[in-house]
Amino acid sequence: MCKVILLQGEMMMKKFAIITDSSSDLIKEFRDKYDIDCIPIRFFIDCKEYAADPDWTAYPIKDFYDYLRAGNRIATSQISTNDCKETFEKNLKEGYDILSISCTGALSSTVNVCRRIKEELSPLYPDRQIICIDSTISSAGLGLICIKAAMLREEGKSIEEVAKWVEENKKFANQEGSVDKLSYLKAAGRVSAMSAFFGGLLSIKPLIISDVHGYNVALEKVKGRKNSYIRTAERVAMNYTGTQLADIFIHHTDCAEDAEIVKQEILNRVNIKPEQIHIGNINAAIGASVGPGMFGVYFFGKEVTFDSKAK
């Protein structure tokens, strides 16, 4: 696909690029197919910096999770200012406007980096437009929003129309899933009110969603790993609509067999073709926070209304 939309009726449309970050988990196949640029988030192992790219070219997946299993911590950071500026400016110089769609600002400062670069570059390119959006979700939920935005661009929608669609429809991007151990999320501060909710029971598995603000929230608890597959699939069936985009993504952290089981449980309950459910790897930046054994299901469904901060 191409960023350039030549004609819509008799009006020449302005060109625009769609740029996201690597927490979108958009592998090269999807980035190429939908013409989406991706800026890598960063992680650090033994004081060495790596790009947390969705294709896992910087560090072997097995070694990464074995490092975590051995009790080590992996630090992460948002996208670098230099990477963001370089990517934005490259597109601006080529004549493209920019629609930037970032990982939830509740868990990452990436959207703030993009906004700062926008403020820096906008005066230098007064004829270009830069729009920065907080997706309020991460992983393949963000990826799905970017894919749909690219499809709308291909249909001839303007940058303003696509940005408006994203702002109005990001609330329909759902996340359902579970983690194997709570310790990684607790240590990273990536989920709300976990300790009091679950105590120290090892057999209890949390069902985690993304709330209206983009925070990870433990909404339910089930006993045992198998029940976490079943209940997740039940929740997907309850909330899936597929109206914005029918595909479902299941992403995981070094537990491909679990993801396959979840896929089958979903197929048992949702009217969707097997080829419309895509299984992939969570990127390293998120993997460092959730640890091995996490699976997440991402899809367009009912509006996300749960607010973990509501009084």
C-alpha positions as CSV (number, residue, x, y, z in Angstrom):
1,M,0.0,0.0,0.0
2,C,1.0,3.6,-0.4
3,K,0.9,6.8,1.7
4,V,0.0,8.8,-1.4
5,I,-3.7,9.3,-2.0
6,L,-3.9,10.9,-5.4
7,L,-7.5,11.9,-5.9
8,Q,-10.8,12.0,-4.0
9,G,-13.5,13.3,-6.3
10,E,-11.9,16.4,-7.9
11,M,-9.7,17.4,-4.9
12,M,-6.1,16.5,-4.5
13,M,-5.6,14.9,-1.1
14,K,-2.6,15.7,1.1
15,K,-0.2,12.8,1.7
16,F,0.3,11.6,5.3
17,A,2.3,9.0,7.1
18,I,1.1,6.8,9.9
19,I,3.8,6.3,12.6
20,T,3.6,4.2,15.7
21,D,6.0,2.6,18.2
22,S,7.2,-0.9,18.7
23,S,4.7,-1.6,21.5
24,S,2.2,-2.0,18.7
25,D,3.7,-5.5,17.9
26,L,3.3,-4.8,14.2
27,I,5.8,-7.2,12.6
28,K,7.3,-6.4,9.3
29,E,4.6,-8.3,7.3
30,F,1.9,-5.9,8.6
31,R,4.1,-2.8,8.6
32,D,4.9,-3.4,4.9
33,K,1.3,-4.4,3.9
34,Y,-0.2,-1.3,5.5
35,D,2.7,1.1,5.1
36,I,3.2,2.0,8.7
37,D,6.4,3.4,10.2
38,C,7.5,2.1,13.6
39,I,9.8,3.7,16.2
40,P,11.5,1.2,18.6
41,I,11.1,1.4,22.3
42,R,14.3,0.6,24.2
43,F,15.3,-2.0,26.9
44,F,18.5,-2.6,28.8
45,I,20.3,-5.9,29.8
46,D,23.5,-5.8,31.7
47,C,23.8,-2.0,31.0
48,K,23.6,-2.5,27.3
49,E,20.8,-0.9,25.3
50,Y,18.7,-2.7,22.7
51,A,15.8,-1.8,20.4
52,A,12.6,-3.6,21.4
53,D,11.6,-4.1,17.8
54,P,8.5,-6.2,17.0
55,D,10.6,-8.6,14.9
56,W,12.9,-9.5,17.8
57,T,16.1,-8.9,15.7
58,A,18.0,-7.3,18.5
59,Y,17.9,-10.1,21.1
60,P,16.9,-13.8,21.1
61,I,13.5,-14.4,22.6
62,K,14.4,-17.5,24.6
63,D,17.5,-15.8,26.1
64,F,15.4,-12.8,27.0
65,Y,12.9,-14.7,29.0
66,D,15.4,-17.1,30.5
67,Y,17.2,-14.0,31.8
68,L,13.9,-12.9,33.5
69,R,13.3,-16.5,34.8
70,A,16.7,-16.4,36.5
71,G,15.5,-13.5,38.7
72,N,17.0,-10.6,36.7
73,R,15.3,-7.3,36.0
74,I,15.2,-5.7,32.5
75,A,14.8,-2.0,32.4
76,T,12.8,-0.3,29.6
77,S,12.4,3.2,28.3
78,Q,10.2,5.1,25.9
79,I,11.3,5.8,22.3
80,S,14.4,8.0,22.1
81,T,14.1,11.6,21.2
82,N,16.6,11.2,18.3
83,D,14.7,8.2,16.8
84,C,11.4,10.1,17.0
85,K,12.9,13.3,15.5
86,E,14.7,11.4,12.7
87,T,11.5,9.4,11.7
88,F,9.2,12.5,11.8
89,E,11.7,14.7,9.9
90,K,12.3,12.1,7.3
91,N,8.6,12.0,6.5
92,L,8.2,15.8,6.7
93,K,11.1,16.3,4.3
94,E,9.4,13.9,1.8
95,G,6.3,16.0,1.9
96,Y,4.1,13.9,4.2
97,D,1.9,15.0,7.0
98,I,2.2,12.8,10.1
99,L,-0.4,10.9,12.1
100,S,1.4,9.5,15.1
101,I,-0.5,6.9,17.2
102,S,1.3,5.9,20.4
103,C,1.2,3.4,23.2
104,T,-1.0,4.3,26.1
105,G,0.3,7.3,28.0
106,A,-0.8,5.6,31.2
107,L,2.1,3.1,30.9
108,S,4.6,4.9,28.6
109,S,6.0,8.4,28.0
110,T,6.3,7.7,24.3
111,V,3.3,9.9,23.4
112,N,4.9,12.8,25.3
113,V,8.1,12.4,23.3
114,C,6.1,12.6,20.1
115,R,4.3,15.7,21.3
116,R,7.6,17.4,22.2
117,I,9.0,16.6,18.8
118,K,5.9,17.9,17.1
119,E,6.4,21.2,19.0
120,E,10.0,21.4,17.9
121,L,9.4,20.5,14.2
122,S,6.1,22.2,13.5
123,P,7.6,25.8,13.2
124,L,10.2,24.4,10.8
125,Y,7.6,22.8,8.5
126,P,4.7,25.2,8.6
127,D,3.0,23.6,5.6
128,R,3.0,20.2,7.2
129,Q,0.6,18.9,9.8
130,I,1.5,16.6,12.7
131,I,-1.2,15.0,14.8
132,C,-0.2,12.9,17.9
133,I,-2.7,10.5,19.5
134,D,-2.6,8.5,22.7
135,S,-4.2,5.2,21.8
136,T,-4.9,4.3,25.5
137,I,-3.9,0.7,24.7
138,S,-0.7,-1.2,23.9
139,S,0.5,-4.3,22.0
140,A,-1.7,-5.6,19.2
141,G,-4.6,-3.4,20.4
142,L,-2.5,-0.4,19.3
143,G,-1.6,-2.4,16.2
144,L,-5.2,-3.0,15.3
145,I,-5.9,0.8,15.5
146,C,-3.0,1.5,13.3
147,I,-4.1,-1.1,10.7
148,K,-7.6,0.3,10.6
149,A,-6.2,3.9,10.3
150,A,-4.1,2.7,7.3
151,M,-7.2,1.1,5.7
152,L,-9.1,4.3,6.0
153,R,-6.2,6.2,4.5
154,E,-6.2,3.7,1.6
155,E,-9.9,4.5,1.1
156,G,-9.0,8.1,0.6
157,K,-9.8,9.6,4.0
158,S,-7.9,12.7,5.0
159,I,-5.5,12.9,7.9
160,E,-8.2,14.9,9.8
161,E,-10.8,12.2,9.1
162,V,-8.6,9.4,10.1
163,A,-7.4,11.1,13.3
164,K,-11.1,11.8,14.2
165,W,-11.9,8.1,13.6
166,V,-9.1,7.0,15.9
167,E,-10.1,9.3,18.7
168,E,-13.7,8.3,18.5
169,N,-13.1,4.5,18.1
170,K,-10.0,3.7,20.2
171,K,-12.4,3.0,23.1
172,F,-13.6,-0.1,21.1
173,A,-10.1,-1.7,21.2
174,N,-10.2,-4.4,23.8
175,Q,-7.6,-6.4,25.7
176,E,-8.3,-9.6,27.5
177,G,-5.7,-11.9,28.9
178,S,-3.8,-13.3,31.9
179,V,-0.3,-13.6,33.3
180,D,1.4,-16.6,34.8
181,K,3.0,-14.8,37.7
182,L,2.1,-11.5,39.4
183,S,5.6,-10.7,40.5
184,Y,6.8,-9.1,37.3
185,L,3.8,-6.7,37.0
186,K,4.1,-5.9,40.7
187,A,7.8,-5.1,40.4
188,A,7.3,-3.0,37.3
189,G,4.3,-1.1,38.8
190,R,2.3,-1.9,35.7
191,V,-1.0,-3.0,37.2
192,S,-3.3,-1.5,39.7
193,A,-4.2,-2.9,43.2
194,M,-2.9,-6.3,42.5
195,S,-1.5,-7.3,45.9
196,A,-4.7,-6.7,47.9
197,F,-6.8,-8.3,45.2
198,F,-5.0,-11.5,44.9
199,G,-2.8,-12.0,48.0
200,G,-0.1,-14.6,47.6
201,L,-2.1,-17.5,46.2
202,L,0.0,-19.0,43.5
203,S,-2.9,-20.9,41.9
204,I,-4.9,-17.7,41.4
205,K,-4.6,-16.3,37.9
206,P,-5.7,-12.7,37.2
207,L,-7.7,-11.7,34.1
208,I,-6.3,-8.4,33.0
209,I,-8.0,-5.8,30.8
210,S,-7.0,-2.3,29.7
211,D,-9.3,0.3,31.3
212,V,-10.6,3.6,29.7
213,H,-7.3,5.3,30.6
214,G,-5.0,2.6,29.3
215,Y,-4.1,1.1,32.7
216,N,-3.8,-2.6,33.1
217,V,-6.5,-3.7,35.6
218,A,-7.1,-7.1,37.2
219,L,-10.8,-7.4,36.7
220,E,-11.4,-11.0,37.6
221,K,-9.6,-13.9,39.2
222,V,-9.8,-17.6,38.3
223,K,-8.2,-20.7,39.8
224,G,-5.7,-22.5,37.6
225,R,-4.1,-21.8,34.2
226,K,-6.6,-23.8,32.2
227,N,-9.5,-21.8,33.6
228,S,-7.7,-18.6,32.6
229,Y,-7.8,-19.8,28.9
230,I,-11.5,-20.6,29.2
231,R,-12.6,-17.5,31.0
232,T,-10.6,-15.3,28.6
233,A,-12.3,-16.9,25.6
234,E,-15.7,-16.4,27.3
235,R,-14.9,-12.7,27.8
236,V,-13.8,-12.3,24.2
237,A,-17.1,-13.9,23.0
238,M,-19.0,-11.6,25.3
239,N,-17.3,-8.4,24.1
240,Y,-16.2,-9.1,20.5
241,T,-18.1,-7.4,17.7
242,G,-15.6,-7.2,14.9
243,T,-17.5,-4.2,13.4
244,Q,-14.4,-1.9,13.0
245,L,-12.1,-4.8,12.0
246,A,-12.9,-8.5,12.3
247,D,-9.4,-9.9,13.0
248,I,-8.3,-11.0,16.4
249,F,-4.7,-11.0,17.6
250,I,-3.3,-13.2,20.4
251,H,0.1,-12.2,21.5
252,H,2.2,-13.9,24.2
253,T,5.5,-13.9,26.1
254,D,7.2,-17.2,25.4
255,C,4.1,-19.4,25.7
256,A,3.1,-20.2,22.1
257,E,1.3,-23.4,23.1
258,D,-0.9,-21.5,25.6
259,A,-1.8,-19.0,22.8
260,E,-2.8,-21.9,20.5
261,I,-5.1,-23.2,23.2
262,V,-6.7,-19.8,23.7
263,K,-7.2,-19.5,19.9
264,Q,-9.1,-22.8,19.9
265,E,-11.2,-21.8,22.9
266,I,-12.1,-18.6,21.0
267,L,-12.9,-20.5,17.8
268,N,-15.3,-22.6,19.9
269,R,-17.2,-19.5,21.0
270,V,-16.8,-16.8,18.3
271,N,-18.0,-16.9,14.7
272,I,-14.7,-16.1,13.1
273,K,-12.5,-17.9,10.6
274,P,-9.2,-19.5,11.9
275,E,-7.1,-17.4,9.5
276,Q,-8.5,-14.2,11.1
277,I,-6.9,-15.0,14.4
278,H,-3.2,-14.1,14.4
279,I,-0.7,-15.4,17.0
280,G,2.4,-13.4,17.6
281,N,5.1,-12.4,20.2
282,I,4.8,-9.5,22.6
283,N,7.6,-7.1,22.2
284,A,10.5,-7.0,24.6
285,A,9.5,-3.7,26.3
286,I,6.1,-5.1,27.4
287,G,7.6,-8.6,27.9
288,A,10.0,-7.2,30.5
289,S,7.1,-5.9,32.5
290,V,4.7,-8.9,32.3
291,G,7.3,-11.6,32.4
292,P,7.1,-15.0,30.6
293,G,3.7,-16.8,30.4
294,M,1.5,-13.9,29.6
295,F,-1.1,-14.0,26.8
296,G,-3.3,-11.2,25.6
297,V,-6.2,-11.2,23.2
298,Y,-6.7,-8.0,21.2
299,F,-9.8,-7.1,19.2
300,F,-12.4,-4.5,18.3
301,G,-15.5,-5.0,20.5
302,K,-17.8,-3.3,22.8
303,E,-16.9,0.1,24.2
304,V,-14.4,-0.2,27.1
305,T,-16.2,1.6,30.0
306,F,-14.4,0.2,33.1
307,D,-12.6,3.0,34.9
308,S,-10.2,1.8,37.6
309,K,-9.9,5.3,39.0
310,A,-13.6,5.9,39.4
311,K,-14.7,6.6,42.9
